[in-house]
Amino acid sequence: MQLEIRRNDIHRAVYYWGLILLCVSLPVSNYFMSVALFILSLNWIFEGDFSRKWMIFTKRKSLLAILSVYLLHVIGLLYSADFQYAIHDLKIKLPLLALPLIVATSEKLSVRRLKIILQFFIASVFVASLIVTVSYIIKDQSLLTDRRSISLFISHIRFSLLIDMSVFICLYFSLYPTFNSSAKEKVVYLILSVWFTVFLFILQSFTGIWIFIMILPVVLIHWSVIKRNAWLMLSICSALLVGFIFILVLLYSAISKFYPPPEVIPEELEKYTANG
């Protein structure tokens, strides 16, 4: 009995630290991300208890929905023009199959442990953003053909999505009571969310910026509804409306510059139509 308890504790510890390694690796290392996923997969297999895991698998509709995303890629093999690349693509996307299954069927993490894992993730993204910013500042700007190429570790699109996640995790830590953040912690998280937002625009990833613009209003409105403060909700909605109008003006200005109207010279205009 004692041996069984100790064995379970080891599996829980490996699962916990494997998730930390995965979160730390996401913004900086594809190699260690693969190592973390390999460790989590082996731990899940050696942990056993597959009857319980199968029961969870069959009962959790959300898990089935997430795994169906990978199934769509498998179905895509039926009409793939490049079968060899399609198989390669399925191998790359294996985490979409393995990770949801491992997390959903493993023992639920405590709020404290989940907070620590997310803090490791935020810290890793923050360090990566600082390194990228310093590299961008000291780099010869004349050699920089595309601002998005400043992402040193992973593709700029993936990095921008991780920045988005960091922004909203920080906002969640500071605005919601789930993780019991202290007043000092809330200030730190708000400062980090501001920095991540600034860095997102430094990176100039169109995908990351638009996801940020779409999700931020939802988060703020949801938070104001929970607070049940009419003035707060009115202030947030007003600020979002002003921001939306500002974005429309910027878009109109950018489109106008990109597609300037043709210059009309009266003396060169035709005097008659095609039919005279």
C-alpha positions, 0 to 999 in steps of 0.5 A: 500500500505504501509502495503504491502511494509512493509510486503515485506521488512520483507520477504526480511529481513527474507530471507536474514538472513535465508540464513546467518544462513544457510551459518554459520551453514553449517560447524558447525551445522546440527541442525541450518542448518535444522532450517535455511531451515525451516525458509526459507521454511515458509517465502517462503510459507507465502510470497505468490505471487505464480503466479510469482514464477510459471512463474519463475519455468517454464521459468528457465531451469537451475532450472528444471535441478537442481530439476531433481537431486532429481527426480532421487532419487525418481525414485530410489524407483522403484528398491530400496531393502530397501524401508524404508531407501529409504524414509529416504534418500529422507527426508534427501535430501529434501534440494536438492528440497526446497533450489533451488526452494526457491532461484530461485523464490525469489527476486534476492539478490544485489551484496552487500548482496550476498557478505556479505552472502558469507563472513559469510560462509567463516568466519564460515568455517575459525573458524571451521578449526581453532577449528579442527586444535587446537583440532588436535594439542592438541589431543593425537596422539596415539589415532588418528587412522584416520586423517580424524576423526579430523572433529568435527562437520560434516563428513570429506567429507562434510567439505572438500567440504566446504573448497573447496568452501571457497578456490574458493570463496576467489579466486573469491573475489581476482581475479575477479572484480564482488564484488569490493574487495579493495586491502586490502581485496584481500590480506586477501582473498588470505591469507585465500585461502592459509590457506584453501588449507593447511588445506585441506591437513591437513584434508587428504580428498581424495575427497576434494583434488582431486576436488581442483586439478581438479577445480583450473586449470580451475579457473586459466586458465579462469582468465588468458583468461579474463586478455588477458595477454599472459605471464600470461597465459603461466606462469599459464599453465607452473606452472600447467604442472609442478604441474601435472608432480609432482602429477604423480611422487607422484602417481607413487611413492605411487603405487610403494611402495604399490605394490613392485615388487617381490624379485627374487632369482636366485637360487630358480628359476625353471630350466624348463618350465611346458612343459620341 
